[in-house]
Amino acid sequence: MKKNHLLVTVILSLSIVLLLSLWPAISSKAACNHSFAAATCTSSKKCTKCGFVAAPALGHNYAAATCTKAQTCRRCGKTSGKPLGHNFAAATCTTPEKCTRCGFVTKPALGHYFTAATCTTPEKCTRCGFVTKPALGHNYAAATCTEPQKCTRCSRTIGNPLGHDWTVVSPNVTRCNRCGATK
C-alpha cells in the first residue's frame, strides 16, 4: 500500500511540474484573440497570431479518375495518378466502336453485309448472322422425257426422266405422246 501511495505522489508531482512549465504557453494562447486561417487540404485551421491549431488539415477529397482525367481533388484541384484511358468495345453491325466507361464513339456501326438467299441458305449477314429472308427453296421444273425434275435456280435434279411414250403413227414413224419426238 505504501508503494502505491508513493507512486501516486510521484505522478502528481510530475504532473504539476509539467503543467507549470507549460502554463505560460497555454495562458498566452488562451489570452489570444484568435484569427484563424481556414483549414485546407494540406494546412490545419491555425491561429495566424499564436499558431494555436483548432482543427487538422482536411486532406484531399478526390473525385474518381475518368478516361481523360486523373483523380482530382474537389477542394484544391490537385491531381493524383493517371487518367484511366478509354476501353473500346469493337464496332458491330448495329453498334459503333465506343468506350465502355464513358461512351465516347470512335467509329460508326459497321452495318450488315448480306449474302443473297439461295435455295438452301437464307439471306443473312456474314458478320453477325442476322437473317432477313428465309431460304428460297427449290423451284423444280417438270421432268421431261429426257431430263429429271430440275431446279430453275440452282440446277439440282431429283427423280428420273419420264422416258418417251411412243406411239406408232405410220409404218415408218413413231412419235412420243409427251414431247413429240419422232424416230
LINGIKA-V480183 format. One record per residue. N is the residue number from 1. PHI is phi in radians with two decimals (NA if undefined). PSI is psi in whole degrees, 0 to 359 (* if undefined). D_FIRST is the distance of its C-alpha to the first C-alpha in whole Angstrom. Layout:
BEGIN
<<N | PHI | PSI | D_FIRST> <N | PHI | PSI | D_FIRST>>
END
This chain:
BEGIN
<<1 | NA | 320 | 0> <2 | -1.11 | 325 | 4> <3 | -1.10 | 316 | 5> <4 | -1.13 | 320 | 5> <5 | -1.12 | 319 | 6> <6 | -1.14 | 318 | 9> <7 | -1.11 | 317 | 10> <8 | -1.12 | 320 | 11> <9 | -1.11 | 317 | 12> <10 | -1.13 | 316 | 14> <11 | -1.12 | 318 | 16> <12 | -1.13 | 321 | 17> <13 | -1.12 | 314 | 19> <14 | -1.11 | 322 | 20> <15 | -1.11 | 319 | 21> <16 | -1.16 | 317 | 23> <17 | -1.06 | 315 | 25> <18 | -1.11 | 315 | 26> <19 | -1.08 | 317 | 27> <20 | -1.19 | 327 | 29> <21 | -1.28 | 330 | 31> <22 | -1.60 | 349 | 32> <23 | -0.96 | 316 | 33> <24 | -1.06 | 320 | 37> <25 | -1.20 | 318 | 37> <26 | -1.17 | 314 | 36> <27 | -1.20 | 326 | 37> <28 | -1.23 | 324 | 41> <29 | -1.27 | 325 | 41> <30 | -1.19 | 330 | 40> <31 | -1.50 | 350 | 43> <32 | -1.24 | 139 | 45> <33 | -1.53 | 89 | 48> <34 | -1.02 | 143 | 48> <35 | -2.30 | 103 | 51> <36 | -1.60 | 137 | 50> <37 | -1.54 | 136 | 52> <38 | -1.07 | 148 | 52> <39 | -1.23 | 145 | 50> <40 | -2.14 | 188 | 53> <41 | -1.07 | 325 | 52> <42 | -2.03 | 352 | 51> <43 | -2.09 | 141 | 50> <44 | -1.38 | 165 | 47> <45 | -1.36 | 110 | 47> <46 | -2.32 | 143 | 47> <47 | -1.21 | 129 | 47> <48 | -1.31 | 345 | 50> <49 | -1.61 | 311 | 49> <50 | -1.99 | 350 | 46> <51 | 1.48 | 5 | 45> <52 | -1.08 | 130 | 42> <53 | -1.67 | 118 | 42> <54 | -1.64 | 334 | 42> <55 | -2.72 | 149 | 43> <56 | -1.28 | 170 | 44> <57 | -1.03 | 149 | 47> <58 | -1.28 | 330 | 49> <59 | 1.43 | 159 | 50> <60 | -1.32 | 147 | 53> <61 | -2.11 | 86 | 55> <62 | -1.38 | 135 | 57> <63 | -1.46 | 148 | 60> <64 | -1.04 | 148 | 61> <65 | -1.15 | 151 | 64> <66 | -2.06 | 186 | 67> <67 | -1.09 | 326 | 71> <68 | -1.99 | 352 | 71> <69 | -2.25 | 140 | 68> <70 | -1.26 | 171 | 65> <71 | -0.96 | 135 | 62> <72 | -2.28 | 132 | 62> <73 | -1.19 | 130 | 59> <74 | -1.21 | 337 | 60> <75 | -1.56 | 313 | 58> <76 | -2.02 | 351 | 59> <77 | 1.49 | 1 | 62> <78 | -1.13 | 141 | 60> <79 | -1.83 | 156 | 62> <80 | -2.47 | 136 | 60> <81 | 1.31 | 203 | 61> <82 | -2.19 | 160 | 65> <83 | -1.06 | 154 | 67> <84 | -1.22 | 330 | 68> <85 | 1.44 | 155 | 71> <86 | -1.30 | 152 | 74> <87 | -2.18 | 91 | 74> <88 | -1.45 | 135 | 78> <89 | -1.68 | 134 | 79> <90 | -1.05 | 149 | 83> <91 | -1.18 | 147 | 85> <92 | -2.12 | 187 | 87> <93 | -1.06 | 327 | 90> <94 | -2.02 | 348 | 89> <95 | -2.15 | 143 | 86> <96 | -1.32 | 167 | 86> <97 | -1.31 | 120 | 83> <98 | -2.58 | 160 | 80> <99 | -1.27 | 132 | 77> <100 | -1.31 | 344 | 74> <101 | -1.55 | 313 | 72> <102 | -2.06 | 351 | 73> <103 | 1.48 | 5 | 77> <104 | -1.08 | 127 | 79> <105 | -1.72 | 131 | 82> <106 | -1.94 | 332 | 84> <107 | -2.45 | 146 | 87> <108 | -1.28 | 169 | 89> <109 | -1.03 | 148 | 89> <110 | -1.25 | 330 | 92> <111 | 1.44 | 158 | 94> <112 | -1.36 | 152 | 96> <113 | -2.22 | 101 | 98> <114 | -1.62 | 142 | 100> <115 | -1.73 | 147 | 103> <116 | -1.17 | 148 | 106> <117 | -1.21 | 147 | 106> <118 | -2.12 | 187 | 108> <119 | -1.05 | 326 | 110> <120 | -2.03 | 348 | 107> <121 | -2.15 | 143 | 104> <122 | -1.35 | 167 | 103> <123 | -1.33 | 119 | 102> <124 | -2.57 | 160 | 99> <125 | -1.32 | 132 | 97> <126 | -1.32 | 343 | 96> <127 | -1.50 | 313 | 93> <128 | -2.08 | 351 | 91> <129 | 1.48 | 4 | 94> <130 | -1.09 | 128 | 94> <131 | -1.74 | 130 | 97> <132 | -1.88 | 331 | 100> <133 | -2.44 | 144 | 103> <134 | -1.28 | 169 | 103> <135 | -1.00 | 146 | 105> <136 | -1.25 | 329 | 109> <137 | 1.44 | 159 | 110> <138 | -1.36 | 149 | 114> <139 | -2.13 | 88 | 117> <140 | -1.42 | 131 | 120> <141 | -1.43 | 153 | 123> <142 | -1.10 | 148 | 126> <143 | -1.17 | 151 | 127> <144 | -2.01 | 184 | 130> <145 | -1.09 | 328 | 133> <146 | -1.97 | 349 | 132> <147 | -2.19 | 141 | 128> <148 | -1.30 | 178 | 125> <149 | -1.04 | 137 | 123> <150 | -2.36 | 134 | 121> <151 | -1.23 | 131 | 118> <152 | -1.30 | 345 | 120> <153 | -1.64 | 313 | 116> <154 | -2.08 | 357 | 115> <155 | 1.24 | 14 | 118> <156 | -1.20 | 142 | 117> <157 | -2.02 | 152 | 119> <158 | -2.41 | 154 | 119> <159 | 1.26 | 198 | 122> <160 | -2.18 | 160 | 125> <161 | -1.06 | 154 | 128> <162 | -1.26 | 331 | 130> <163 | 1.45 | 157 | 133> <164 | -1.35 | 150 | 137> <165 | -1.98 | 85 | 139> <166 | -1.32 | 141 | 142> <167 | -2.34 | 136 | 145> <168 | -1.39 | 123 | 149> <169 | -1.72 | 326 | 151> <170 | -2.62 | 171 | 154> <171 | -1.04 | 332 | 155> <172 | -1.86 | 357 | 154> <173 | -2.21 | 130 | 151> <174 | -2.12 | 134 | 147> <175 | -2.19 | 143 | 145> <176 | -1.39 | 131 | 141> <177 | -1.25 | 337 | 141> <178 | -1.52 | 310 | 137> <179 | -1.94 | 350 | 138> <180 | 1.42 | 6 | 141> <181 | -1.11 | 150 | 142> <182 | -2.13 | 160 | 145> <183 | -2.58 | * | 146>>
END
